[in-house]
């Protein structure tokens, strides 16, 4: 396995991933919206990653999310364990350190997390990963901050899906059914510093692709996110203030017959301090069936993946990473 802390000529800085302003998606002029679609197409066919700017999410809300996250992970372990996600029927709540292994054949990931989803009462007929959240009662500002942020990111994700439709030559509202009553997960993550003498292969988060549709990542200034480049080097996704790092998940790759890339990425926290990040996973409607888009098949080509519903895909992916 390569040394995750060693830089080489292929491991370059922030300008390795494109920076895309999505302000044009709100423009009245079709040409301005299409220009964003064209930029997205270039990013999605190359690395499947880009920085998203001019998104309109207030900086005060972004700062509050990171502050609440730091506060939560600083709570006594006993307080966090009371919210363990094993107590939830829908994968909500606290995930202890080294609970997940995203890269096969490596030690468990050196991170702890907290899962939040759309707030839904416990009742019959709920889909996979749907239900009530668990909340830290000792932090009264936690719930309203996270729900406001989730609502804001849902709007941005739907806007990006509009842009992806344009990038594929489809009607802007092509993904509207997929976006109806979407599955979302907000995940707070805390990465302790990388140990001075880590186990072989040990890192904050093992190399993996994301399960769903889109991921919008908020990261603090610590760095550590690495994206697999076209030449198999690791690109450092250096934090850019005010941006989200957006990447495509496996479902977009299925939809496009791998025209659009769901790319390996990992976290190696060599900052010497604690790292905090907040990925927002947008997975779409649980009952929606994802199948290859006709425009993503060349003459005589067949789809690489069979059709699958969003919830069946999610079940399979959770089984894979949690065993």
C-alpha positions in Angstrom: 0.0 0.0 0.0 1.3 3.5 -0.8 2.3 5.8 2.0 -0.7 8.1 2.5 1.5 10.9 3.9 4.1 11.0 1.2 3.7 13.6 -1.5 4.7 13.0 -5.1 4.6 14.9 -8.3 1.0 13.9 -8.9 -0.2 15.1 -5.6 -1.0 18.8 -6.1 -3.0 21.5 -4.6 -6.5 23.0 -4.6 -6.4 24.0 -8.2 -6.5 20.3 -9.1 -10.2 20.2 -8.6 -12.4 22.6 -10.6 -14.2 25.5 -8.8 -17.7 25.9 -10.1 -20.0 28.8 -9.3 -23.6 27.6 -9.3 -25.1 31.1 -9.1 -26.0 30.7 -12.8 -28.5 27.9 -12.1 -30.8 30.6 -10.6 -30.4 32.9 -13.7 -33.4 33.7 -15.9 -31.3 33.3 -19.1 -31.2 29.7 -20.3 -27.6 30.2 -21.6 -26.4 31.1 -18.1 -27.9 27.9 -16.6 -26.5 25.8 -19.4 -23.1 27.3 -18.9 -23.1 25.8 -15.3 -24.3 22.5 -16.8 -21.4 22.5 -19.2 -18.9 23.1 -16.3 -20.5 20.3 -14.4 -20.2 17.9 -17.3 -16.5 18.6 -17.5 -16.0 18.0 -13.8 -18.2 14.9 -13.7 -16.5 13.2 -16.6 -13.0 13.9 -15.3 -12.8 13.4 -11.5 -16.4 13.5 -10.3 -15.3 16.1 -7.7 -15.5 19.9 -7.7 -15.6 22.9 -5.3 -19.1 24.5 -5.2 -19.1 28.2 -4.6 -21.8 31.0 -4.7 -24.2 28.5 -3.3 -26.1 31.0 -1.0 -25.8 29.1 2.3 -25.2 31.8 5.0 -21.7 31.7 6.4 -23.1 32.2 9.9 -25.1 28.9 9.6 -22.0 27.1 8.3 -19.9 28.4 11.2 -22.7 27.3 13.7 -22.7 23.8 12.3 -19.0 23.4 12.9 -19.2 24.9 16.3 -22.0 22.6 17.4 -20.1 19.6 16.0 -17.0 20.5 18.0 -19.1 20.9 21.1 -20.8 17.6 20.6 -17.7 15.5 20.2 -16.2 17.2 23.3 -19.0 15.8 25.4 -18.1 13.0 27.9 -18.1 9.6 26.3 -21.0 8.5 28.5 -23.2 11.3 27.1 -22.4 10.4 23.5 -23.0 6.7 24.1 -26.5 7.4 25.3 -27.3 8.4 21.7 -25.5 5.4 20.1 -27.0 4.7 16.7 -27.4 1.0 17.7 -30.3 2.2 19.8 -32.0 3.7 16.7 -34.1 1.7 14.2 -33.0 4.0 11.3 -29.3 4.5 11.7 -29.4 7.8 13.6 -27.2 9.0 16.4 -23.7 8.5 17.6 -21.1 6.2 16.0 -18.1 5.5 18.2 -14.5 5.7 17.1 -13.3 2.8 14.8 -16.9 1.6 14.2 -16.8 1.6 10.4 -14.3 0.1 7.9 -14.7 1.7 4.4 -11.5 0.2 2.9 -11.4 -3.6 2.8 -8.3 -5.1 4.4 -7.4 -2.1 6.5 -8.0 -1.3 10.2 -11.3 0.4 11.2 -11.5 4.1 10.3 -10.0 6.5 12.9 -13.1 8.7 13.2 -16.3 9.1 15.3 -19.5 10.4 13.9 -23.1 11.5 14.4 -25.9 10.7 12.0 -28.9 13.0 11.3 -31.7 12.5 8.8 -35.1 14.0 7.9 -37.2 14.1 11.1 -40.0 11.5 10.8 -42.0 9.9 13.5 -41.7 6.2 14.3 -44.5 4.5 12.4 -45.3 1.7 10.1 -44.5 2.0 6.4 -41.2 3.9 6.8 -38.5 3.1 4.2 -35.0 2.0 5.0 -33.1 4.7 6.9 -36.2 6.7 7.7 -37.5 7.6 11.2 -36.8 9.8 14.2 -33.5 11.3 15.1 -31.7 11.2 18.4 -30.7 14.6 19.9 -28.3 15.6 22.7 -30.6 17.3 25.2 -27.7 19.0 26.9 -27.2 21.1 23.7 -30.4 23.1 23.1 -29.0 24.8 19.9 -27.9 21.6 18.3 -31.2 20.4 16.8 -32.3 23.7 15.2 -28.9 24.4 13.8 -28.6 20.9 12.1 -32.2 21.0 10.8 -31.7 24.5 9.3 -28.5 23.4 7.7 -30.1 20.2 6.3 -32.9 22.2 4.8 -30.4 24.6 3.2 -28.3 21.8 1.8 -31.3 20.0 0.4 -32.1 23.1 -1.7 -28.5 23.2 -3.0 -28.5 19.5 -3.8 -31.8 19.8 -5.8 -30.3 22.8 -7.7 -27.2 20.7 -8.5 -29.5 17.9 -9.8 -31.1 20.5 -12.1 -27.5 21.3 -13.3 -26.7 17.7 -13.8 -29.8 17.3 -16.0 -28.6 20.2 -18.2 -25.1 18.7 -18.3 -26.6 15.5 -19.7 -28.8 17.2 -22.3 -32.0 16.5 -20.4 -34.8 18.7 -19.4 -34.0 20.7 -16.3 -36.8 19.0 -14.3 -35.8 15.5 -15.4 -34.8 14.5 -11.9 -37.8 16.0 -10.2 -39.3 12.7 -9.2 -36.0 11.4 -7.8 -35.9 14.6 -5.7 -39.3 14.3 -4.3 -39.3 13.3 -0.6 -35.5 12.6 -0.7 -33.4 10.4 1.5 -30.8 12.7 3.2 -28.2 12.1 5.8 -26.2 14.7 7.6 -23.1 13.2 9.2 -20.9 15.0 11.7 -17.4 13.6 11.7 -14.4 14.0 14.1 -11.0 12.7 13.2 -8.3 12.6 15.9 -4.8 13.2 14.7 -3.1 10.4 12.8 -1.1 8.3 15.2 2.7 8.8 15.1 3.0 5.0 14.5 -0.2 3.9 12.8 -1.1 0.3 12.1 -0.4 -0.7 8.5 -3.1 1.0 6.4 -4.7 2.9 9.3 -6.2 6.3 8.4 -9.0 8.5 9.3 -11.2 7.2 6.5 -10.3 4.4 4.2 -10.5 4.8 0.4 -14.1 4.4 -0.8 -16.7 5.8 -3.1 -19.9 7.2 -1.8 -23.2 5.2 -1.9 -25.8 7.6 -3.1 -26.4 10.5 -5.5 -24.5 13.6 -4.4 -22.3 14.4 -1.4 -21.8 18.0 -0.3 -18.9 18.2 2.1 -18.2 21.0 4.6 -14.6 20.8 6.0 -12.7 22.8 8.5 -9.3 24.2 7.7 -7.3 21.0 8.7 -7.1 19.4 5.2 -6.7 15.7 4.9 -9.2 14.9 2.1 -7.5 13.1 -0.8 -9.1 12.3 -4.1 -7.9 9.6 -6.5 -6.7 11.3 -9.6 -6.9 10.1 -13.2 -3.3 8.9 -13.1 -3.9 7.1 -9.8 -2.1 9.7 -7.6 -3.9 11.3 -4.7 -5.1 14.9 -5.2 -5.3 16.9 -2.0 -8.6 18.7 -1.8 -7.3 21.7 0.1 -10.1 23.5 2.0 -11.3 26.7 0.3 -13.2 29.0 2.7 -16.9 29.3 1.8 -17.0 26.3 -0.5 -18.4 22.8 -0.4 -16.5 19.9 -1.9 -19.1 18.1 -4.1 -18.7 14.6 -5.4 -20.9 12.1 -7.3 -21.9 8.9 -5.7 -22.3 5.4 -7.1 -26.0 6.0 -8.1 -25.0 8.7 -10.5 -22.4 6.4 -12.0 -25.0 3.7 -12.5 -27.4 6.2 -14.1 -24.8 7.3 -16.6 -23.2 3.9 -17.3 -20.0 5.3 -15.7 -19.8 8.3 -18.0 -19.9 10.3 -14.8 -17.4 9.2 -12.2 -17.9 8.1 -8.6 -14.3 8.4 -7.5 -12.3 6.9 -4.7 -11.4 9.3 -1.8 -10.0 9.0 1.7 -9.0 11.1 4.7 -5.5 11.1 6.2 -5.4 13.6 9.1 -1.8 14.6 9.3 -2.6 18.1 10.5 -1.4 17.3 14.1 -4.8 18.4 15.4 -8.4 17.3 15.4 -10.2 17.5 12.1 -14.0 18.1 11.7 -16.0 17.7 8.6 -19.7 17.5 7.8 -20.8 15.5 4.7 -24.4 15.9 3.5 -25.5 12.8 1.5 -28.3 13.3 -0.9 -29.7 10.0 -2.1 -33.1 10.8 -3.5 -36.5 9.2 -3.3 -36.4 5.7 -1.6 -38.8 4.1 -4.1 -37.1 5.6 -7.2 -35.7 3.1 -9.7 -32.3 4.1 -11.0 -31.6 2.6 -14.5 -29.2 3.6 -17.3 -30.1 6.8 -19.1 -30.7 6.2 -22.8 -28.4 9.0 -23.7 -25.5 7.3 -21.9 -25.5 4.2 -24.2 -23.5 4.1 -27.4 -25.0 2.1 -30.3 -24.8 -1.6 -29.5 -23.7 -0.9 -25.9 -25.6 -2.5 -23.0 -26.0 -1.1 -19.4 -23.3 -2.2 -17.0 -25.7 -2.2 -14.0 -29.2 -3.6 -13.6 -32.0 -1.3 -12.4 -32.2 -0.9 -8.6 -34.3 1.1 -6.2 -32.7 3.7 -4.0 -33.5 1.9 -0.8 -32.3 -1.5 -2.1 -29.1 0.0 -3.2 -28.6 1.7 0.2 -29.3 -1.6 2.1 -26.7 -3.4 0.1 -24.1 -0.6 0.7 -24.7 -0.5 4.5 -24.3 -4.3 4.7 -21.0 -4.0 2.9 -19.4 -1.4 5.2 -20.8 -2.5 8.5 -20.8 -6.2 8.0 
